[in-house]
Amino acid sequence: MQFKTPLLRGRLVKRYKRFLADVVLDDGREITATCPNTGSMMGLAEPGLPIWLSQSASPTRKYAHTWELVELGTGTSRTFVGINTSHPNGIVSEAIAEGFVQPLAGYASLRREVKYGQSSRIDILLEDPIKGCAYVEIKNVHLLRQPGLAEFPDSRTERGVKHLAELTDMRRAGHRAVMVYLIQRGDALRFQTARDIDPKYADALASARAAGVEAYAIRCRITPEAIAVDSLLDGVG
């Protein structure tokens, strides 16, 4: 996924009301940006952190800027972390279509946001006359509390538990059901659920896996110009 326009760099002043952030841009302008992330953003919303924002030219938007990335570290150890939770579905869809996600390759068609279950929408539905259907749910991951270890979730998620139950229903109905954890940071080496943050989610994932739901963690390669899938990581569960 290429960013449509060059991102602007600034320093975070504060995040508040979950969806807003005050920022001082590198050119000195003080702006308010939207924060497209409902999670806690643990470790990524500290005042003073360098962040990167996109800018919209739409005259109908109240806030023209959108928070996209957090910049951690310096020099050769610099890491970019994607916090915009509206991007993962597009990133994964693009990667599947280009054959970069081997476990999900070879399907005849891909559709996004398809209704299923009880008034829900699956992030991606893969269909093929021979392979059948694969229901793919995607979660954005950016929590890293220990070096190299990505974790999900960063706050309690009843919605996430519901999604795992619905995937389990699809698997029991004879379809393929897949949970994808898209890790929007390049310094992750492995993945696990954050049981101490949400034990119900960890238990729900374990139950779904036992029922045949597949789960994959995919690390991204991130720059201020683009976000793309990099590789599958070990340790889902």
Residue pairs with C-beta under 8 A, 6 or more apart in sequence:
1 87
1 90
1 91
1 94
1 226
1 227
1 228
2 225
2 226
3 54
3 68
3 224
3 225
3 226
4 54
5 54
5 55
6 224
6 225
7 52
7 53
7 54
7 68
7 69
7 224
7 225
8 25
8 26
8 52
8 53
8 54
8 55
8 65
9 25
9 26
9 50
9 51
9 52
9 53
9 71
9 224
10 23
10 24
10 25
10 26
10 31
10 50
10 51
10 52
10 53
11 23
11 24
11 26
11 48
11 49
11 50
11 51
12 21
12 22
12 23
12 45
12 46
12 47
12 48
12 49
12 50
12 51
13 21
13 22
13 23
13 24
13 30
13 47
14 21
14 22
14 47
15 21
15 35
15 41
15 45
16 22
18 35
18 37
18 38
19 34
19 35
19 36
19 38
20 32
20 33
20 34
20 35
20 63
21 32
21 33
21 34
21 35
21 45
21 51
21 67
22 30
22 31
22 32
22 33
23 30
23 31
23 32
23 33
23 51
23 53
23 65
23 67
24 30
25 31
25 53
31 63
31 64
31 65
32 63
32 65
33 53
33 63
33 65
33 66
33 67
34 63
34 65
34 66
34 67
35 41
35 67
35 83
36 66
36 67
36 83
36 84
36 85
36 86
37 67
37 83
37 84
37 85
37 140
38 85
39 85
39 153
39 154
39 155
40 154
40 155
41 83
41 142
41 154
42 143
42 145
42 154
42 155
43 143
43 144
43 145
44 70
44 81
44 83
44 142
49 70
49 71
49 72
50 70
50 71
51 67
51 68
51 69
51 70
51 71
52 67
52 68
52 69
52 70
52 71
52 80
52 224
53 65
53 66
53 67
53 68
54 65
54 66
54 68
55 64
55 65
55 66
56 64
56 65
56 66
57 64
58 64
66 84
67 83
67 84
68 82
68 83
68 84
69 80
69 81
69 82
69 83
69 222
69 224
70 80
70 81
70 83
71 78
71 79
71 80
71 81
72 78
72 79
72 80
72 81
72 187
73 79
79 185
79 186
79 187
80 185
80 186
80 222
80 223
80 224
81 142
81 184
81 185
81 222
82 140
82 142
82 184
82 185
82 220
82 222
82 227
83 142
83 184
85 140
87 140
87 184
87 227
88 123
88 138
88 139
88 140
88 182
88 184
89 112
89 113
89 123
89 124
89 138
91 182
91 220
91 227
91 228
91 229
92 101
92 123
92 124
92 136
92 138
92 180
92 182
92 218
92 229
93 110
93 112
93 124
95 101
95 218
95 228
95 229
96 104
96 105
96 107
96 110
96 124
96 126
97 110
99 105
100 229
101 216
101 218
101 229
102 232
103 178
103 214
103 216
103 232
104 126
104 134
104 136
104 178
106 128
106 131
107 126
107 127
107 128
107 131
107 134
108 127
108 128
108 129
109 126
109 127
109 128
110 124
110 125
110 126
110 127
111 124
111 125
111 127
112 123
112 124
112 125
113 121
113 122
113 123
114 121
114 122
114 125
115 121
116 122
116 125
116 135
116 166
116 170
117 166
117 169
117 170
118 166
120 162
120 163
120 166
122 135
122 136
122 137
123 136
123 137
123 138
124 135
124 136
124 138
125 133
125 134
125 135
125 136
126 133
126 134
126 136
126 176
127 133
127 134
131 176
132 174
132 175
132 176
133 170
133 175
133 176
134 175
134 176
134 177
134 178
135 167
135 170
135 175
135 176
135 177
135 178
136 178
136 179
136 180
137 163
137 164
137 166
137 167
137 178
137 179
137 180
138 180
138 181
138 182
139 152
139 153
139 160
139 179
139 180
139 181
139 182
140 182
140 184
141 150
141 151
141 152
141 181
141 182
141 183
141 184
141 185
141 188
141 191
141 217
142 150
142 154
142 183
142 184
142 185
143 150
143 151
143 152
143 153
143 154
143 194
144 150
144 151
144 185
144 187
144 188
145 151
147 187
148 187
148 188
148 189
148 190
149 188
149 189
149 190
149 191
149 192
150 181
150 183
150 185
150 188
150 190
150 191
150 192
150 217
150 219
150 233
151 191
151 192
151 193
151 194
151 197
152 181
152 191
152 193
152 194
153 160
153 193
153 194
153 197
153 198
153 201
154 194
154 197
155 197
155 198
156 197
156 198
156 200
156 201
157 198
157 201
158 200
160 198
160 201
160 204
161 200
161 201
161 204
164 179
164 201
164 204
164 205
164 207
164 208
164 213
165 204
165 208
167 177
167 178
167 179
167 208
167 213
168 177
168 207
168 208
168 211
168 213
170 177
171 177
171 208
171 211
171 212
171 213
172 211
172 212
176 214
177 208
177 212
177 213
177 214
178 213
178 214
178 215
178 216
179 205
179 208
179 213
179 214
179 215
179 216
179 236
180 215
180 216
180 217
180 218
181 191
181 215
181 216
181 217
181 218
181 236
182 218
182 220
182 229
183 191
183 217
183 218
183 219
183 220
183 233
184 220
184 222
184 227
185 219
185 220
185 222
186 219
186 220
186 221
186 222
186 230
188 219
188 233
189 233
190 217
190 233
190 234
190 235
191 217
191 233
191 234
191 235
191 236
192 235
192 236
192 237
193 201
193 202
193 205
193 237
194 202
195 202
205 215
205 237
206 237
208 215
209 215
209 237
215 236
215 237
216 232
216 236
217 232
217 233
217 234
217 235
217 236
218 229
218 230
218 231
218 232
218 233
219 229
219 230
219 231
219 232
219 233
220 227
220 228
220 229
220 230
221 227
221 228
221 229
221 230
